[in-house]
Amino acid sequence: MTDQSLPTGAARHAPTDSPLLVHSVLFTVALLFGGNYVVAKFAIRELSPLALVVLRTSGTAAILFAVSALTPWRRGSQKFTRSEFRELYLYSLLGASINQVCFLEGLSRTTATNASVMFVCVPLMTLGFAVMLGREKATLTGVTGIVVGLIGALILIVPKGNLDFSSSATLGNVLLLIGGASYGLYLVLTRPILARHDPLRVMSWVFLFAALTVLPFGIGGIIDLSSHGLTNVGWASVTYVVIGATVFPYMLNSWALVRVTASVVAVYILLQPVVAGTMGRLFLGESFAPHTALAATLVVAGVLISTWKPASRV
């Protein structure tokens, strides 16, 4: 699963750029994230999901630290306190370690289409956690959207009316839901620290701590990788997962978030199941079952309902 956090205060500087350029960037982000569901399936054919998590978190951390160090205006950013480093470690568990392990382990057991539909639940779970923790007020549209969307997720998890963990797809979908919940909680909890610090530096440390946390669990896969290596397709897939599906989308989203509202960015998340479903059908031979279509419709409807705000009267 990919990072699409919406940093507090991102709209403070509102540069004036062409709306066409901004929406083109957001469309590109949706394509990059949507493609990850299919490309990562190719990667985990050649290495374990845990090994891929190690490569993704460590590679992303290295690139983000390098970008931060090479950007002059970022060098003087405020340093983290000791208590903030403890916070960052917790956030790394929620936003990268648990999230990424559940995402890739789940993806290895279910279809890319299902994974993309489950990911669209993230805005709904984020809203749910924000309401439970008192960060946002419960509204009729918000609660209705959460209920409708999660019903769609349950249709994917229990397509035949019973929770069968012997089914690989069911277990995969449950793992994806757990990963999405972990990431949703991460988005809610990190808003204060994102308001105090440069989001790029926050993400750099989050991915570094995540890489250190998952390394003991994925070291076996890394050793196997050093012994057997990967094919050209395998290396290309890993490179895409790290750069194309993590670093580039994060940087592009950060650029877009100071030019449009978070709600506009959120709408583009709804394109990801379309991209993943189309690519899954073309490259993986996946079918779009009727219950998957119903689930996707409910999840998308839930997101749209939860973000809908009645027009204020003049």
C-alpha positions as CSV (number, residue, x, y, z in Angstrom):
1,M,0.0,0.0,0.0
2,T,1.3,3.5,-0.8
3,D,1.7,6.7,1.3
4,Q,-0.8,9.4,0.5
5,S,-0.8,11.4,3.7
6,L,-2.3,14.8,3.6
7,P,0.1,17.1,5.5
8,T,-1.5,19.7,7.7
9,G,-0.9,23.2,6.5
10,A,-0.1,22.0,3.0
11,A,-2.2,24.7,1.4
12,R,-0.5,27.6,3.1
13,H,1.4,28.7,0.0
14,A,-1.2,28.1,-2.8
15,P,1.0,28.7,-6.0
16,T,-0.9,29.5,-9.1
17,D,-0.3,26.8,-11.7
18,S,-2.4,25.7,-14.6
19,P,-5.4,23.5,-13.4
20,L,-4.6,21.2,-16.4
21,L,-1.1,20.7,-15.1
22,V,-2.2,20.0,-11.5
23,H,-4.9,17.5,-12.6
24,S,-2.4,15.8,-15.0
25,V,0.0,15.3,-12.1
26,L,-2.8,13.8,-10.0
27,F,-3.8,11.5,-12.8
28,T,-0.2,10.4,-13.1
29,V,-0.1,9.6,-9.4
30,A,-3.3,7.5,-9.8
31,L,-1.7,5.6,-12.7
32,L,1.6,5.0,-10.7
33,F,-0.2,3.8,-7.6
34,G,-2.7,1.7,-9.6
35,G,0.1,0.0,-11.6
36,N,1.8,-1.0,-8.4
37,Y,-0.9,-3.6,-7.6
38,V,0.0,-5.5,-10.8
39,V,3.8,-4.8,-10.9
40,A,4.2,-5.9,-7.3
41,K,2.6,-9.3,-8.2
42,F,5.4,-9.8,-10.6
43,A,8.0,-8.9,-8.0
44,I,6.7,-11.3,-5.4
45,R,6.9,-14.2,-7.9
46,E,10.6,-14.0,-7.5
47,L,11.2,-12.9,-3.9
48,S,9.2,-13.2,-0.7
49,P,6.8,-10.4,0.3
50,L,8.9,-9.7,3.4
51,A,12.1,-9.3,1.3
52,L,10.2,-6.9,-1.0
53,V,9.1,-4.9,2.1
54,V,12.8,-4.6,3.2
55,L,13.9,-3.4,-0.3
56,R,11.0,-1.0,-0.6
57,T,11.4,0.6,2.9
58,S,15.2,0.8,2.8
59,G,15.3,2.0,-0.8
60,T,12.7,4.7,-0.2
61,A,14.4,5.9,3.0
62,A,17.7,6.2,1.2
63,I,16.2,8.2,-1.7
64,L,14.1,10.5,0.6
65,F,17.1,11.2,2.8
66,A,19.2,12.0,-0.3
67,V,16.6,14.4,-1.7
68,S,16.2,16.1,1.7
69,A,20.0,16.5,2.1
70,L,20.4,17.9,-1.5
71,T,17.6,20.4,-1.2
72,P,19.1,23.6,0.4
73,W,15.9,25.0,1.9
74,R,15.3,21.7,3.7
75,R,18.7,21.5,5.5
76,G,17.8,24.0,8.2
77,S,14.6,22.2,9.2
78,Q,13.9,21.9,12.9
79,K,15.4,18.8,14.5
80,F,13.3,16.1,16.1
81,T,13.2,15.7,19.9
82,R,13.8,12.4,21.7
83,S,10.0,12.0,22.3
84,E,9.3,12.7,18.6
85,F,11.7,10.0,17.6
86,R,9.6,7.6,19.7
87,E,6.5,8.9,17.9
88,L,8.2,8.3,14.6
89,Y,9.0,4.7,15.4
90,L,5.3,4.1,16.3
91,Y,4.2,5.8,13.1
92,S,6.7,3.6,11.1
93,L,5.0,0.5,12.5
94,L,1.5,1.7,11.5
95,G,2.3,3.5,8.3
96,A,5.0,1.3,6.8
97,S,5.9,-1.9,8.6
98,I,2.5,-3.4,9.4
99,N,0.9,-1.7,6.4
100,Q,3.4,-2.9,3.9
101,V,3.7,-6.4,5.2
102,C,-0.1,-6.9,5.2
103,F,-0.3,-5.3,1.8
104,L,2.2,-7.5,0.1
105,E,1.3,-10.7,2.0
106,G,-2.3,-10.0,1.2
107,L,-1.5,-9.2,-2.5
108,S,0.3,-12.5,-2.8
109,R,-2.9,-14.3,-1.8
110,T,-5.6,-12.4,-3.7
111,T,-6.0,-10.5,-7.0
112,A,-4.6,-7.1,-7.8
113,T,-8.2,-5.9,-8.5
114,N,-9.3,-6.9,-5.0
115,A,-6.3,-5.3,-3.4
116,S,-7.0,-1.9,-5.1
117,V,-10.7,-2.0,-4.0
118,M,-9.6,-2.7,-0.4
119,F,-7.2,0.2,-0.6
120,V,-10.0,2.6,-1.5
121,C,-11.4,1.8,2.0
122,V,-8.4,3.7,3.5
123,P,-10.1,7.2,3.4
124,L,-13.2,5.7,5.1
125,M,-11.1,4.0,7.9
126,T,-9.1,7.2,8.3
127,L,-12.4,9.1,8.9
128,G,-13.6,6.5,11.3
129,F,-10.4,6.6,13.4
130,A,-10.5,10.5,13.3
131,V,-14.1,10.4,14.7
132,M,-13.3,7.8,17.4
133,L,-10.3,9.7,18.6
134,G,-12.2,13.0,18.6
135,R,-10.1,14.6,15.8
136,E,-13.2,15.1,13.7
137,K,-16.9,15.3,14.4
138,A,-19.3,12.5,13.4
139,T,-21.7,13.6,10.6
140,L,-24.5,11.8,9.0
141,T,-22.8,11.7,5.6
142,G,-19.5,10.6,7.2
143,V,-21.0,7.7,9.1
144,T,-23.2,6.6,6.2
145,G,-20.2,6.6,3.9
146,I,-18.1,4.5,6.3
147,V,-20.9,1.9,6.7
148,V,-21.6,1.7,2.9
149,G,-17.9,1.4,2.1
150,L,-17.2,-1.2,4.7
151,I,-20.2,-3.3,3.5
152,G,-18.4,-3.3,0.1
153,A,-15.2,-4.5,1.8
154,L,-17.1,-7.3,3.6
155,I,-18.6,-8.5,0.3
156,L,-15.0,-9.1,-0.9
157,I,-14.0,-10.9,2.3
158,V,-17.1,-13.1,2.5
159,P,-18.3,-13.5,-1.1
160,K,-20.2,-16.7,-0.3
161,G,-21.7,-15.6,3.0
162,N,-19.1,-17.3,5.3
163,L,-15.7,-16.3,6.6
164,D,-13.5,-19.1,5.2
165,F,-9.9,-18.6,6.2
166,S,-8.9,-21.8,4.3
167,S,-9.5,-19.7,1.2
168,S,-6.3,-17.9,0.2
169,A,-8.3,-15.0,-1.3
170,T,-10.3,-14.5,1.9
171,L,-7.1,-14.4,4.1
172,G,-5.5,-12.1,1.6
173,N,-8.4,-9.7,1.7
174,V,-8.5,-9.7,5.5
175,L,-4.7,-8.9,5.5
176,L,-5.4,-6.0,3.1
177,L,-8.1,-4.7,5.4
178,I,-5.8,-4.9,8.4
179,G,-3.1,-3.1,6.5
180,G,-5.5,-0.4,5.4
181,A,-6.7,0.1,9.0
182,S,-3.1,0.4,10.2
183,Y,-2.4,3.0,7.5
184,G,-5.7,4.9,8.3
185,L,-4.7,5.2,12.0
186,Y,-1.2,6.3,10.9
187,L,-2.7,9.2,8.8
188,V,-4.8,10.4,11.8
189,L,-2.0,10.2,14.4
190,T,0.7,11.8,12.2
191,R,-1.1,15.1,11.5
192,P,0.4,17.0,14.5
193,I,4.0,16.1,13.7
194,L,3.4,16.9,10.0
195,A,2.2,20.3,11.1
196,R,5.5,20.9,13.1
197,H,8.0,19.4,10.7
198,D,8.9,19.1,7.0
199,P,6.8,16.1,5.7
200,L,9.7,14.8,3.6
201,R,11.9,14.5,6.7
202,V,9.1,12.8,8.6
203,M,8.6,10.3,5.8
204,S,12.4,9.7,5.6
205,W,12.6,8.6,9.2
206,V,9.3,6.7,9.0
207,F,10.7,4.5,6.2
208,L,14.1,4.2,7.9
209,F,12.6,2.9,11.1
210,A,10.4,0.6,9.1
211,A,13.3,-0.8,7.2
212,L,15.1,-1.6,10.5
213,T,12.0,-3.2,12.0
214,V,11.2,-5.5,9.1
215,L,14.9,-6.4,8.3
216,P,15.1,-9.3,10.9
217,F,11.9,-10.8,9.4
218,G,13.0,-10.4,5.8
219,I,16.7,-11.1,6.1
220,G,16.1,-14.7,4.9
221,G,14.6,-13.5,1.7
222,I,17.4,-11.0,1.2
223,I,20.0,-13.8,1.7
224,D,18.2,-15.9,-0.9
225,L,18.1,-12.9,-3.2
226,S,21.9,-12.5,-2.9
227,S,22.4,-16.2,-3.7
228,H,19.9,-16.6,-6.6
229,G,19.4,-13.1,-7.9
230,L,16.4,-11.8,-9.9
231,T,15.5,-11.8,-13.5
232,N,15.4,-8.6,-15.5
233,V,11.7,-8.5,-15.0
234,G,12.1,-9.0,-11.2
235,W,14.6,-6.2,-10.9
236,A,12.5,-3.9,-13.0
237,S,9.4,-4.7,-10.8
238,V,11.3,-4.0,-7.6
239,T,12.6,-0.7,-9.0
240,Y,9.1,0.3,-10.0
241,V,7.8,-0.6,-6.5
242,V,10.4,1.6,-4.8
243,I,10.7,4.5,-7.2
244,G,7.6,4.4,-9.4
245,A,5.1,3.5,-6.7
246,T,6.6,5.2,-3.7
247,V,9.1,8.0,-4.2
248,F,7.6,9.6,-7.3
249,P,4.0,9.5,-6.3
250,Y,4.8,10.9,-2.8
251,M,6.8,13.8,-4.3
252,L,4.1,14.5,-6.9
253,N,1.3,14.3,-4.3
254,S,3.3,16.7,-2.1
255,W,3.5,19.1,-5.0
256,A,-0.2,18.9,-5.8
257,L,-1.3,19.2,-2.2
258,V,-0.2,22.8,-2.0
259,R,-2.2,23.7,-5.1
260,V,-5.6,21.9,-4.6
261,T,-7.6,20.8,-1.6
262,A,-7.2,17.4,0.0
263,S,-10.7,16.4,-1.2
264,V,-9.6,16.8,-4.8
265,V,-6.6,14.6,-4.3
266,A,-8.8,12.0,-2.6
267,V,-11.1,11.8,-5.6
268,Y,-8.2,10.5,-7.7
269,I,-7.8,7.6,-5.3
270,L,-11.0,6.2,-6.9
271,L,-9.2,5.8,-10.2
272,Q,-6.8,3.2,-8.8
273,P,-9.2,0.2,-8.9
274,V,-9.9,1.1,-12.6
275,V,-6.2,1.1,-13.4
276,A,-5.4,-2.0,-11.4
277,G,-8.5,-3.9,-12.7
278,T,-7.6,-3.1,-16.3
279,M,-4.0,-4.0,-15.9
280,G,-4.8,-7.1,-13.9
281,R,-7.1,-8.3,-16.7
282,L,-4.5,-7.5,-19.4
283,F,-1.3,-8.8,-17.7
284,L,-2.5,-11.3,-15.1
285,G,-5.6,-12.7,-16.7
286,E,-7.7,-11.6,-13.7
287,S,-11.5,-11.6,-14.1
288,F,-13.8,-9.0,-12.7
289,A,-16.4,-11.1,-10.9
290,P,-19.9,-9.7,-10.2
291,H,-19.4,-9.6,-6.4
292,T,-16.1,-7.7,-7.0
293,A,-18.0,-5.1,-9.2
294,L,-20.7,-4.7,-6.4
295,A,-18.0,-4.3,-3.8
296,A,-16.1,-1.7,-5.8
297,T,-19.3,0.2,-6.4
298,L,-20.2,0.3,-2.7
299,V,-16.7,1.3,-1.6
300,V,-16.5,4.1,-4.2
301,A,-20.0,5.2,-3.2
302,G,-18.9,5.2,0.5
303,V,-16.0,7.5,-0.2
304,L,-18.1,9.9,-2.3
305,I,-20.8,10.0,0.4
306,S,-18.3,10.6,3.2
307,T,-16.6,13.5,1.4
308,W,-19.9,15.1,0.3
309,K,-20.7,18.4,1.9
310,P,-24.0,20.2,1.2
311,A,-23.7,23.6,-0.5
312,S,-24.0,26.3,2.1
313,R,-26.9,28.7,1.8
314,V,-26.2,32.3,1.0
